[in-house]
Amino acid sequence: MGPRIGPVSEEPQMPDKDIKAMMGTEDTPGGKASPDPQDSRPSVFHSIKVFVLCHSLLQLAQLMISGYLKGSISTVEKRFGLSSQTSGLLAAFNEVGNTALIVFVSYFGSRVHRPRLIGCGAILVALAGLLMALPHFISEPYRFDNTSPADMPQDSEASLCLPSTSARAPASSNSSCSSHTQAQHLVAVGIMFTAQTVLGVGGVPIQPFGISYIDDFAHNSNSPLYLGILFAVTMLGPGMAYGLGGLMLRLYVDINRMPEGGINLTSKDPRWVGAWWLGFLISAGVVALAAIPYFFFPREMPKEKHELRFRRRVLAVSASPVSKGEDSSSEQSTEASPEKKAGLAQIAPNLTAVQFIKVFPRVLLRTLRHPIFLLVVLSQVCTSSMVAGMATFLPKFLERQFSVTASFANLLIGCVTIPLAIMGIVMGGFLVKRLRLGPMRCSILCLLGMLFCLLLSLPLFFMGCSTHHIAGIIHQPGFSLVSAQPGLERFPGCMEPCSCPSDDFNPVCEPSSRVEYLTPCHAGCTSRMVQEALDKSQVFYTNCSCVAGGSPVLAGSCDSACSHLVLPFMILVGLGATLASVTHTPSFMLILRGVKKEDKTLAVGIQFMLQRVLAWMPSPVIHGTAIDTTCVHWAQSCGRRAVCRYYDNDLLRNRFIGLQFFFKTSSLACFALILAILRQQNKEEGTKATVSSPGLQQQLLASGREKKPEESRV
């Protein structure tokens, strides 16, 4: 499909083509009689720079929705009684619909109106955000005190050591386990899984179509810059999601239906549940607004395309005498045959679905047999697995390991880790462009970045404390399995008159010995008092028969002795994220320069598919399962295992950081193999160049400069 070079008088002789261009692509031929000011007004949507801006904002908003769930994952677990394995599956479920369609979309993308399909996908993403918030409105109000009847204020005397507790506990337990409540819980969880699936389907056309649209209508020298800007702005999405989570989780979950008299909880209480649903509503509104411009972009931008094609030929002629090295060869191969590229673009859309299914296995095998492509994709799979696990469960890890609130953990990640990761991506792209790195040096840069990232993760194994003593839970150091027996107490017989309910959770802490009790009843406390202060009130429980000396205990869990290590920990994590992000752009360039031109589009689709299937889908489930194995006390809900109350912090730290270390080591090994293969290929090419005749090479090069680009293709 070449540029139209016919005179103006020929326009009436080509009605089909011109009408299609004017109506479908909104192209305005240069000889049109309409005045220039009117033509320039709608041209704001004919600018690739405007598209890059809109697409950056859309991908930012899209990642706000997916990232917000990861930031509020521990809150969702507490609200609906989910294990880490189930919450990890929920976080990864958006990849199911995405994976099923990503390759087909990448292959058949040029058949459709890409901007409009991106807009439709964005509307689905916004709908998914609304569906994620729906369980809050159909569920009953959150009750953090399970032992109080529905007609009594929560956190009353129900958790004290009183004989009446034994009479009230069974009734409340039966009422909370009614068939209606269980069905409501299943419906709420099912809606969230459905919303995640819709989120994945809606996100299918956004990134592939956006990248291909930018690459088609941007100058070759500007395309890497546009993509770098796109990736950098997109990375702000998770940061803004964590920041939004830090703000929303400070609000109580039922802020729209607060009980009379308020609640007796603070954000530091382990029973606190923030307004997790509010962030989804805000993110969905932002995505819906960002989707509007896509319905005004043309299917193609022929005017800019024609200008860039002319400039491309001029640059190809002027750059060929001065280009040298491995970078010049790749640039010449990219610039030399625009007609070939256009021809392939015409052939691919003509395949039917049956033909594509027949051709796809051969193209897939041909692409996967390329050793550089396969190793780069494997390294990206390992890096993505590390990122997926860290992004999903790092907030929960900080809450458990350093006794910080969910909102503060989100703010730490959004303000420290994400900006440093963005800096790493920009730095990697700058080094590739500034130093004009070829495949060999790109692999060296990736190897060094991942090596130093691996070294920075070693101190993380030692930055943490063991779980403090919890009365009623037998903790045997050195064993991976810890049995929880709520009926045990420090002083035998001290709880006999109490009849404490087994499913209650209202932790209290003895400050002197740093011993934590599941409830005031388990501490044998018979009275409650509130000490008012200027800025806050402190709740005490007194007359505790199971506490040494009968001293009062404080409401809430005991703080970690390692709270001061949270900032050094996050700095090391952020620096590691910077070094790992440096490898993003050079590894992507290794893929683009390592496959054939006709397979490049499909190779990118295969890359995204493998990352989703092998990394983004299983990694949160793997990390969640590993976290569940470190639990020492599970909450029970209607006879089933619900959310974990306490973890073995040493096991949690070793297994969570150990998984990160494993994925980093695997990525480093892949980059080492890539470097070895590239060195071997360079040796073989050098041997062939030495054997061949130098005079014949100079003659071929001289004749190649004299030929036209169409005649110099090999």
Salt bridges, closest charged atoms under 4 A:
ASP18 OD1 - ARG4 NE 3.60
GLU26 OE1 - HIS46 NE2 3.91
ASP27 OD2 - ARG4 NH2 2.65
GLU77 OE1 - LYS396 NZ 2.63
GLU95 OE1 - ARG612 NE 3.18
ASP155 OD2 - ARG271 NH2 3.80
ASP215 OD2 - LYS341 NZ 3.79
ASP216 OD2 - ARG114 NH1 2.83
ASP254 OD1 - ARG257 NE 3.12
ASP269 OD1 - ARG271 NE 3.16
ASP327 OD1 - ARG593 NH1 3.27
GLU339 OE2 - ARG313 NH2 3.27
GLU510 OE1 - ARG490 NH1 3.31
GLU516 OE1 - HIS468 NE2 2.61
ASP599 OD1 - ARG366 NH2 2.52
ASP648 OD2 - HIS475 NE2 3.42
ASP650 OD1 - ARG653 NH2 2.80
